[in-house]
Amino acid sequence: MSDPGGEESGSSPILERLAGRVRTRRQDLALTLRELGARAEVSERFLVLLEGGRANVSVTRLEDIARALGTTAADLIADRPFEPAAPSSRVAAHGPLVALIGLRGAGKTTVGAAVAQRLGLPFVELDERVAERAGMSLAQLFDLHGVQYYRRLEREALEQLVAAGEPAIVATGGGLVAEHTTYDILRRSSITVWLKAKPQDHWSRVVAQGDARPMADRTGAMNELEGLLRARRALYERADHVVDTSSLGLARAIDRVVKIVREARAA
């Protein structure tokens, strides 16, 4: 992981103040250096230098770190108290939404629909809400407008769902966790459950859904899938609960999620 725009520097009062504020904000959010590095796309070594007052950080890189900390670069260098930060452990344990996260093929639709039916709750596919907002299919959306437009509509769809304040089981897109602002909204307003699975199970479930495209380049596609799981693992692990659909199977995974929801609503 590269750190463009940052290098080791001698300490100064400004860098020392910045170091202390970054460290305080990170600790308030209960983030490890590794987690912050993954969110801001910088190395742990660079963050060690930054929190030690020895990193000559660029404005662009500081903005990345600030965004990952849920604040702004101006706030990080300001000489005033932070607004209270929501800890990343859990701040909305009794929120009305239960959000399933994980890569495609994790079982979000199957598990989510079954859990919703058993609990008498609505089931929402966030991607369907995005398509409705766009007035076109997701394939058309990506072809015409690209991924950034999709991400914007995804955040707006989630914000609308949260604002409604109604309980629901929500299946999210696999890449939502990489969009830090949207993921933070999701975690603040939902009980999050990572549906974890082995790469081969992700693969076979996607193919079973009728999508034969992964078979076009089996070796390359599987390597890409495994790499994506590794890259996002730290983000998925920030969920409130983990349910392994490979070891449990989908039927028992449904039982486990139902239990999680019932216990949360009874607390």
RAHU-V239524 format. One record per helix or strand of 3 or more residues. SS is the DSSP state (alpha for helix, beta for strand). FROM is the first residue (numbers start at 0). TO is the last residue. If there is no record, write none. Layout:
# RAHU-V239524
SS FROM TO
SS FROM TO
This chain:
# RAHU-V239524
beta 5 7
alpha 12 27
alpha 32 39
alpha 43 50
beta 54 56
alpha 58 67
alpha 72 76
beta 96 100
alpha 107 118
beta 121 124
alpha 125 133
alpha 137 144
alpha 146 163
beta 167 170
alpha 175 177
alpha 179 188
beta 189 195
alpha 198 207
alpha 212 235
beta 240 243
alpha 244 265
